Amino acid sequence: MLMKTITQTENLDQVDGIVVVFSCSDSESFNSCLDLLDYFKFDCKPTLKTPTLVIGNKTDLQHLRVVGTVEARKCVLKYPGCSFEECSAAASDDNVEVIFRSFIKKTLVESDTRVIEQNGRKSSIATVGSPKVVRAHFKRRFSMFGRDRNGSN
Ligand SMILES: Nc1nc2c(ncn2[C@@H]2O[C@H](COP(=O)(O)OP(=O)(O)OP(=O)(O)O)[C@@H](O)[C@H]2O)c(=O)[nH]1
């Protein structure tokens, strides 16, 4: 299903971030994840710098775990621009939202930085702006995530 989504994506070099999810209880899914990282980071050169988050899901199934945290992190961090987290989408108290919010924040900063670099300007508002400017920037960019389905906050 994931591969289908990828082949349909024509402008991979224009994406702001990539999230790859595997199951900690399925070594095949981890191998597929590494195949995807090979594709993104080595075959698909324009996305080399694109922030990429790899998530080991299903940590609630500890008794079925076959992919170790240390091993997975070590493999993933070898790829440029990659970070690694683990979570459980099934455990209601898990930090899925925190992980995604933090990654989105990172992609927005890096995407703004890339745009500014492409436009040939010297500084980045996202990384060297005053705290006030940065706060206003994120408030604007995150306002879309704080709304419920009716559009109210
Ligand atoms: N125990 C547990 N089950 C999960 C978790 N996340 C997803 N699942 C279950 O795993 C199954 C597959 O989840 P999907 O959301 O369909 O994910 P998918 O990537 O399309 O899954 P695949 O069928 O493996 O390709 C479903 O039965 C989910 O309920 C998790 O964190 N813990």
The ligand as a MOL file (V3000), in Angstrom:
LIG
                    3D

  0  0  0     0  0            999 V3000
M  V30 BEGIN CTAB
M  V30 COUNTS 32 34 0 0 0
M  V30 BEGIN ATOM
M  V30 1 N -1.2850 -4.0390 18.8350 0
M  V30 2 C -1.2160 -3.0580 17.9580 0
M  V30 3 N -1.8810 -3.1600 16.7830 0
M  V30 4 C -1.7890 -2.1240 15.9070 0
M  V30 5 C -1.0300 -0.9580 16.1690 0
M  V30 6 N -1.1200 -0.1430 15.1000 0
M  V30 7 C -1.9030 -0.7680 14.2000 0
M  V30 8 N -2.3100 -1.9610 14.6860 0
M  V30 9 C -3.1530 -2.9570 14.0340 0
M  V30 10 O -2.4180 -3.4930 12.9350 0
M  V30 11 C -3.2930 -3.7670 11.8230 0
M  V30 12 C -2.8260 -3.0610 10.5750 0
M  V30 13 O -2.9620 -1.6780 10.7690 0
M  V30 14 P -3.2040 -0.6640 9.5810 0
M  V30 15 O -3.5220 0.6500 10.1590 0
M  V30 16 O -4.1560 -1.2880 8.6250 0
M  V30 17 O -1.7600 -0.5130 8.9790 0
M  V30 18 P -1.1990 -0.9570 7.5440 0
M  V30 19 O 0.1640 -0.3920 7.4200 0
M  V30 20 O -2.1650 -0.6860 6.4770 0
M  V30 21 O -1.0530 -2.4870 7.8570 0
M  V30 22 P -0.6640 -3.7110 6.9610 0
M  V30 23 O -1.9550 -4.4520 6.7810 0
M  V30 24 O 0.3100 -4.4410 7.8470 0
M  V30 25 O -0.0400 -3.2100 5.6870 0
M  V30 26 C -4.6710 -3.3540 12.2790 0
M  V30 27 O -5.3380 -4.5000 12.7520 0
M  V30 28 C -4.4030 -2.3870 13.4220 0
M  V30 29 O -5.4360 -2.3740 14.3640 0
M  V30 30 C -0.3300 -0.8840 17.4260 0
M  V30 31 O 0.3650 0.0730 17.7770 0
M  V30 32 N -0.4670 -1.9610 18.2700 0
M  V30 END ATOM
M  V30 BEGIN BOND
M  V30 1 1 1 2
M  V30 2 2 2 3
M  V30 3 1 2 32
M  V30 4 1 3 4
M  V30 5 2 4 5
M  V30 6 1 4 8
M  V30 7 1 5 6
M  V30 8 1 5 30
M  V30 9 2 6 7
M  V30 10 1 7 8
M  V30 11 1 8 9
M  V30 12 1 9 10
M  V30 13 1 9 28
M  V30 14 1 10 11
M  V30 15 1 11 12
M  V30 16 1 11 26
M  V30 17 1 12 13
M  V30 18 1 13 14
M  V30 19 2 14 15
M  V30 20 1 14 16
M  V30 21 1 14 17
M  V30 22 1 17 18
M  V30 23 2 18 19
M  V30 24 1 18 20
M  V30 25 1 18 21
M  V30 26 1 21 22
M  V30 27 2 22 23
M  V30 28 1 22 24
M  V30 29 1 22 25
M  V30 30 1 26 27
M  V30 31 1 26 28
M  V30 32 1 28 29
M  V30 33 2 30 31
M  V30 34 1 30 32
M  V30 END BOND
M  V30 END CTAB
M  END
